[in-house]
Amino acid sequence: MSEIELKTDIKTPVTAQNDQSSADTKDDCTAQSQPILYSFRRCPYAMRARMALLAANLDVELREVVLRDKPQSMIDASPKATVPVLVLPDGTVIDESLEIMVWALAENDPLEWLSPESGTLDDMLALIAQNDGPFKHHLDRYKYHTRYEDVDPAEHRRDAEKILNRLDGRLAVGKYLFGSRPALADFAIAPFVRQFANTDKEAFDAMPFVHVQRWLADFLASDLFEHAMKKYDQWHKGDAPVIFKAA
Ligand SMILES: N[C@@H](CCC(=O)N[C@@H](CS)C(=O)NCC(=O)O)C(=O)O
């Protein structure tokens, strides 16, 4: 089984009929015609899920979440209660951002994000794993060091920079991480590099990683990112559906 089948297979079905929580998820048993995305604008995981849904041209009902006041219907659908959460019309719940990306692109991939110009989907997933694992680990301990005991933010910054240095090497060869056009890995990773850059923008701009800087600037200027960062009010049960439209 290929990695992509693996990813799209990891779904937690929510049985709608006899389950009060999923009735809530579907908002009082009204037929759900579109997937529902629980999202938080500034969350890098939610950002990448939204961008993949846009790239796949899939409209979803967007429910903007405030993390300190999560809706019960989201917790019922996904008790781990992290954003993003996608609830499909058949009750299937996908609550990992990368799986939402891969699911959306498996539905429709007009920009060929799953088929990079150079390398393979598995190569992209390996690079994304490095981002979601070690890079995120160091980013958190650099950016949010007060939340941890006994961490030296400078040390974690240096370790994160080693990973950025490797990205810079890739980006010196191709305009994007896997060739001359953007693909899954670019949009899965860039929101985290953005967080790193914003932690100390002056220091980021002074780094010798000119290719990462150019790549991030292109990403921030992209229509897709702009569209994905549109602001929405917090969702409350009973609100009229807000459709996050691809076009
Ligand atoms: N592995 C998850 C991570 C998602 C995640 O950690 N999201 C954060 C916000 S950026 C969250 O919801 N945290 C829960 C909280 O802060 O209560 C994914 O890829 O979707």
The ligand as an SDF file (V2000), in Angstrom:
LIG
                    3D

 20 19  0  0  0  0  0  0  0  0999 V2000
   -0.9840   17.0670   14.4500 N   0  0  0  0  0  0  0  0  0  0  0  0
   -2.0780   17.9940   14.4520 C   0  0  0  0  0  0  0  0  0  0  0  0
   -1.6730   19.2070   15.2790 C   0  0  0  0  0  0  0  0  0  0  0  0
   -2.7390   20.2820   15.3440 C   0  0  0  0  0  0  0  0  0  0  0  0
   -2.4820   21.2720   16.4800 C   0  0  0  0  0  0  0  0  0  0  0  0
   -1.6660   21.0190   17.3860 O   0  0  0  0  0  0  0  0  0  0  0  0
   -3.2190   22.4080   16.4750 N   0  0  0  0  0  0  0  0  0  0  0  0
   -3.1150   23.3200   17.5800 C   0  0  0  0  0  0  0  0  0  0  0  0
   -3.3120   24.7650   17.1710 C   0  0  0  0  0  0  0  0  0  0  0  0
   -2.0510   25.3300   16.0860 S   0  0  0  0  0  0  0  0  0  0  0  0
   -4.2490   23.0120   18.5520 C   0  0  0  0  0  0  0  0  0  0  0  0
   -5.3590   22.8220   18.1480 O   0  0  0  0  0  0  0  0  0  0  0  0
   -3.9340   22.9370   19.8510 N   0  0  0  0  0  0  0  0  0  0  0  0
   -4.9300   22.6590   20.8510 C   0  0  0  0  0  0  0  0  0  0  0  0
   -5.0490   23.7380   21.8610 C   0  0  0  0  0  0  0  0  0  0  0  0
   -4.2630   24.6810   21.8320 O   0  0  0  0  0  0  0  0  0  0  0  0
   -5.9660   23.6270   22.6690 O   0  0  0  0  0  0  0  0  0  0  0  0
   -2.4350   18.3540   13.0170 C   0  0  0  0  0  0  0  0  0  0  0  0
   -1.5420   18.2700   12.1490 O   0  0  0  0  0  0  0  0  0  0  0  0
   -3.5880   18.6870   12.7250 O   0  0  0  0  0  0  0  0  0  0  0  0
  1  2  1  0
  2  3  1  0
  2 18  1  0
  3  4  1  0
  4  5  1  0
  5  6  2  0
  5  7  1  0
  7  8  1  0
  8  9  1  0
  8 11  1  0
  9 10  1  0
 11 12  2  0
 11 13  1  0
 13 14  1  0
 14 15  1  0
 15 16  2  0
 15 17  1  0
 18 19  2  0
 18 20  1  0
M  END
$$$$
